């Protein structure tokens, strides 16, 4: 498996994975919207998302950082940060 490190490609992959997980089209305009803003993401989706992020992008994100992952852009920021660490 090749680990993606380009920010734009990471964002696209996260949006694609979220679209499949939630049966909803996540477009670029949704990237900054908080999941709590009626985006149809509940705690079960968030748990799946944490697992997907770590396995898909080769990062281990501490549990205390999970609460920060409230939008697609924030998820991408954290992925990029931990890939560089």
Secondary structure, DSSP 8 states (H G I E B T S, - for coil): ------HHHHHHHHHHHHHHHHTS---GGGTTS-TTTTSS--HHHHHHHHHHHHHHHT----HHHHTT--SHHHHHHHHHHHHH-
